[in-house]
Amino acid sequence: MATLIDTAQNIRPKPALRHPEKANRPDTEVLRKPSWIRVKAPTSKGYAETRKIVKDKGLVTVCEEAGCPNIGECWEKSHATFMILGEICTRACAFCNVATGLPQEVDAYEPKKIAEAVEEMGLKHVVITSVDRDDLSDGGAQHFVDVIEAIRARSPKTTIEILTPDFLRKDGAAETVIDARPDVFNHNLETVPRLYLSIRPGARYFHSLRLLERVKERDPSQFTKSGLMVGLGETKEEVMQVMDDMRSAGIDFLTIGQYLQPTRKHAAVKRFVTPEEFKAYETIARAKGFLVVSSSPLTRSSYHADSDFAKLQAARQAQHA
């Protein structure tokens, strides 16, 4: 049977396996989730309306691609995190559920479609993220800029938060995005340095840290944000050291959430961190000087991003006062 590919629309077939690089890995043990992790399946009218807008415009969301447990709650409130530059990533992180393989061509109409969706959903604050595009000369930096400009042209009052790749070995790419002046520049460190080789092998800890430091150096008015997953085998002392590294880089906002294993082929959950431990991390992080801290089992980078942005603004005003 022949497979027809519509090359006029630059569409390539998805890989037969979502994670071909993990296919031959041994299955890892999946721990039973505790009560504080479980969430209900999304069924609300608001969820259905958000899903329709996303599907009708042919957009991709990290909420779906990464299997976020908060999708029901967020989509009910029309809070979707748009993922640009396609849905296939050039990296193969051990924790991530986004498909890996040969990326699709960049959709030149994507900025316009996202701007239309932001307007239709009436978003006051929007989060834009992307897959890693190591195949592109600028890592997709200009496409981020095009999306930011399209949103501002159509919804000038909407504040924009971006969650970017690391732009590793892409000279000038980070500066291109910084100069577009998003309201929040987010890049997740994800885990402690000791675990990078096994969890985030395509990235470099100090490069990611330096990226966020460069944002502050180039435009001190931009809020910077980064996140950690816990439950991967890190120690409390290692997490505290990462907090110190982040503060040295001037990072304003820290998120800490529980790592959840997408499949048996992904990195295993070593343990489920208790809500009390997350609260302790929050207390420590606030004492270290972060303007805003979100630390809970279900915290994700864009979880409650709209209300947290208001907290960022209020905290900076109080700091200046």
N, C-alpha and C positions, 0 to 999 in steps of 0.2 A: 504494500500500500504506500503510495507516494504522499509526502508531506509538503504542502504548499506554503511558501513563505512570502508574505506581502512586503517586498523590499521597498515599495514606494513609501511605506509608513515607517521604514527603518525598524521593523520588528524582527527580533530574533527569537527562536524558540528557547524556552527556559531549559536549563540543564535537566537531564533525566532524574538526577538526584539533587536534592536541595543542598546537601553538603557532601559533595563527592570526595573531598579530601578526608572526610571522617569515616567513610564507608567501611574501611578495613580496621578501624580501631575496635578494641574489645569493648563490650558494653560495660558501663559503670553502674554501680549500685545507685538506685534512686530511693532516697529516704522519704518516709511518710511525712507529709506536711502537717505541722501542728495547727491547732485551731485558729491561731492568730494570722495565718497565711491564707486560709481558704476564702474565696470570694464567690458570689453568685454569678451565674451565667447572665449576660446582658439581654434584657427583654423589653426595655422601656420604649416609649414612643420617641423620645428625644434621641435615643441611640439609633433607632431605625431611620430617623430623618437625617442625622449626620452621615450615616452609612450610605444613604441614597445620594447625597451631595458628592461624597468622595467617589462613589462608583460612577455616577453620571458624568463626572468630569475626567474620569480615567486617572485619578490621582493615587499616589501611594502614601501610606501612613506607616510610621514606625510602630504605632499602636498594634497594627495587625502583623506586620512583618516580624517584629520581635516578640510577639505573643505577650504583650503587656497585661498583667492581671487587673489593671485599673481601667481597661477600655470601656467597660459598661458605665462606670461612674463618670468618666471624663466625657465620653460621647453623648451621654444624656444631657450634658451641659454645653454641647457643641464645642468641646475642647479637643480637637484632633491635632496631632503633631505630624506635619507633612514631611515626607521623606523625598528629597529631590535627587536628580541624577540617576534615576532608574531604581530597580529593586534587586540588582545583583552586585555584590561587593567583591572587590579584588583582594580583600584580606580574608583570613580564615581564623578568626579569634576563637578560642576554645569555649567561650561562654555565650557566643551570639547566635541567634536563630535566623538572622538575615541570610538569604541564599548567597552562595559563593560561586564564582565561575567567570565566564567571559561577559563583560557588561554590555548593555544595550547602547545604541546611539543616544546621545543627549537629545531630549525633546525640546526643541527651540520654543515651542508654545507653552511649555510648562510654567514659566513665570506668569504669563497671562491667566492661565487656568487656576493657578493658586490664588492670584489676586482676586479673581472672580469668586472663588470659594470663600475667601476671607470676608469679602463684602457680603455675600449671601448669608453666611453664618453669623454675621454681625460681631465678629471677634474684636475685642478691645486689646487683646494681647495674643500674639501668635508665635508658635515655636516651629522653626524650620531646621530640619536635620538632613543628613544625607548618608549614602553609602560611601565607602572609601573608593576613590577613583584614581588609583595609581597609574592607570593607563593614560590619563589626560596630562598634558604638559603642565597645567596649573592645578591639577588635582580637583578641578571643578570650582575654583575660586570665583571666576567671572560669573559663573552661573548663579552662585550665591548672591553676588551683587545684583544680577538681573532680577532675581526674585525679590530682593529687598526693595529695589527701585519700583518694580511693578506694584507691590503692595502699597507702597507710600503714595504712588500716583493715584491709586483707586481708593485707598482708605488711609488718608493722611494722619488720622488720629490713633490708628492702631500701633501699639508698641510692638517691636520685633525682637525676638530672642532667637539666636542661632546656636545650634549644636554642631560643631564642625569636626571634620577629620583632622588629623595632625599635620597635613600638608608636608609630610616627610620628603625631603629632597626635592621640594618644589620652590625654588628661589623666587621670592617676591609674592608668592601666593597669599600668605597670611596678611601681608601689608595691604594687598588689594581688598581683602574682605574687611579688615579693620577700618580702612578709609571709607567704607560704605556706611560706617557709623551705626551698626545695630545697637539697640538699647541694652542688650545683654549678649555677651560673647561667652558661650559655654563650650568647653572641651573637657571630656571626662578622662581623668587619670585611670579610673576603673579599679585598680588594685594596687597593692604595695609593690615596691621595686623587686623584691625577691621572687615574686610570682610572675613577672612579666614574660619570661621565656616560655613558660607553660601555658599561660592564660592569654597573653596578648603579644605573641611572638613577632608580629610584623611591626610593632611600635617600639619606641624607646622612651623610657620614663622621663628622663631629664629633657628630652626634646619636647615632650608634651607639656612639661612644667614651664619650660622656657617660652613656649608659644603663648601661654597665658600671661607670662611676665611681659612679653613684647606688646601685648594689647595695652597694658597699663602704661608702658613707656611711651607708646605712640599716641594714645588718646586716654588720658587719666579719667575722663568723664564716663567712659564705658564701664558698666558693671561687668565683672568677670565671675564665672561660675564653674564649678567642677564637681564631679561625683565619684563615689566609691561604692563598690559592691563588697559586702562582707559575707562570711560563711564559706570562703574558699580555702581556708587554712591559715589566714593571716593571724597575727597576734595583736593584742590590744596596743602594745608598745609600738608596733609597726604602723598601725593606723594613726596613732598620735604623732609619730614622726612625719607621716604624710601631711597631716594637718599643719605641722610647723613649716614644712616645705611650701605648702600652699600659701600660708600667710606671708612667708618670705617673698613670694611672687606677687603678693598684693591681691590675692583672690578674695572676693567679697562674699560669695555664697557657696556653701557646701551642702551637697546632698549625700546621704548614706542610706542604702537600702539592702535588703537581703537578696543575694544571688539565688535565682531559681533555675534549675537545670532544664533546658528545653527538650532534650532527648537523652537516651542512654549513651549516645556517642559523644556528648558534650562533657565538659569538665564536671566532675561530681560535686555535689554539695557536701562539704565536710561536716557542717553542722548548721542548725537553725539558731540564729542569734535571737535572744529573747527581747521582748519589748522593753524590759528594764535596762538591758545593756544598750539598746538604741538610745534610750533617754539619757543614759550616762554619757554616751558619745556626744549627744547634743549639748549637754552641760559643759563638757570639756571644750568642745569647739567654740562655744560662745565665749568662754573664758579666754580663749586664745585670740579672740578679736574678730571673728567672722561677723559680718553685718546680719546675715540670715543663715539659719541652719535648719535643714529638713532632714530628720533622722527617724526612720521607722521601718518596720519590715517591708511595707509596700511602697515606700518612697522610690520614685523614679525621677529621672532628670527633669521631665516636663510636668510632673504631677503637681497640680495646684499652681502652675507657673504664673497664672494671671494674678492670683491673690498674693503670691510670694513676691511678684514684682512690685506691688504696692508696698509691701513690707520693706523691700530694698530701698525704695525711694524715701520712705518715712525714716528708716534707720540712718540713711545718709544725712538727711535734714537734721535729725537729732544730734548726729555726730558733729556736724558743722556748727550747730547752735552751741 
